[in-house]
Amino acid sequence: MKMNLTDDLDLTRAATGFAALGSEQRLGVLRALVRAGPEGLTIGQLGERCGVTGSTLTHHVKFLAQAGLVQQKRKGRSIICAAIAYEKVRDLSEFLLNECCADSAVPCEDHDNG
């Protein structure tokens, strides 16, 4: 049985990232921001696109920002939100797939692990 243990820091970072994405509403918010591209969306536009408004939207954006997935900037009287960590989202999926079938005698057909 092969065992490639991930260090605690990587595990902690992955857990934080997955926790941020662990809500349908937060995932919808991030998805809307990814679709908007680097120029981002105002809070009002974001609420319209993802169907979440008010303090609930503020809470979710704050949660995503604390996880390093979203950035908020003030532009005049508006707050612009933008996804900033495309690579971090990619890293989360690779975290799960990196050791695909590592303990299996049969290699996974859907993923080439090296």
Buried (B, 14 or more C-beta within 10 A) or exposed (E): EEEEEEEEEEEEBBEBBEEBBEBEBBBBBBBBBBEBEEEBBBBEBBBEBBEBEEEEBBBBBEBBBEBBBBBBEEEEEEBBBBBBBEEBBEBBEEBEBBBBBBEEEEEEEEEEEE
